[in-house]
Amino acid sequence: MQATKPYSTAIKARGQLTIPKKIRELKHLEEGQTVSLIPLGDAVIITPQRLELDEARRRISRILKETGTKADDLLTELVKEREALYRERYGKKAR
């Protein structure tokens, strides 16, 4: 088990809790992501609640943003790749 430095944060008036940036980056937590809170004795465990589809969407969105690619361009290239694969496999143009 990896030893980590403890971080302190305060609970705001409406019950909001800020997770320090270093922990968010280390655990790949992003804005809007759902987490589970598990009470365990005197402690509370916070764990990411990752749905496979949501995780895929987040990763694709991050890649598009980092590369400056637009979704329309990605879809256009996907159609081209699909056509090429179909021709390679079946020797003719896809319908």
N, C-alpha and C positions, 0 to 999 in steps of 0.2 A: 504494500500500500504506500502510495506516494505521500510524503509529508508536505503540507502546504502551510503557508503563512496565513494566520487568521486575519480577517478583515472586519471592520466594524461599520455599521450603518444604522440609521435611525428610522423608525416607523413613523410615517407622516400622519397628519390628522385624520385623513380618510382611510388609513390602513395601508397606504402604499409603502412599498419597500424597494429601495434602489439596490440592485446588485452591482457591485463595483465592476468597472470596465474590464479589469484584468481577469476577473472570474468569468464574465460574459464571453470574452475572447477565448479564454482557455477551454471553456465548455461549449463554445459555438452557440451561445444563446443570442437570439435576435429579437428586435422589437416586434411585438405582436404574437410572439410564440407563447403557447400555453405550457404552463408548468404544473406539476402536481406537488402538493404540500402534504407531507406524511408526518403526523405527530408521532414521536417516539420517545417516551419518557419525558424528560425535561427539554428535549431537543425537537427541532422541526427539520426534516429533510426536504430540500427543494430539488426536484428532479425534472428534467425536460420530459414533456409528454409529446413525443414525436409521432405523428401519423405519417405513414410512408408517402402518401400523396402530397401532404403539406410540405414535408421535407424535400421532396423532389421539386416542388414548385419554388420553394425558397432558394434551392441551389441553382435552378435554372435562372431565376430572377437575378441572383447575385452574379452569375456568369455573364448574363446579358448586360448588366450594368457595368461590370468590370471591363468588358471588351468593347462596350459602346455599340453592341449589336442590337438592332430593333427586332421585335418579335416577327414582324412581317418578312424581314429579310431571312430570318431563321426558317420560317415556314416555306418560303420560296426555295431555299437551298434544300430543305427536306424533300420537297417534291422532286427536285432534280436528282437527288441521291436515290430516291425510290425508283425513279425511271431508269437510272443507270443500273441499279441492282436487278430490276426486272429484266432489262435487256441482256444483262450478263447471264442471268439464270435461265431465261426462256428464249432468248434470241430475238425478241421482237418488242415493239413499243407497248407500254401498259395502256390499258383502256382509260 
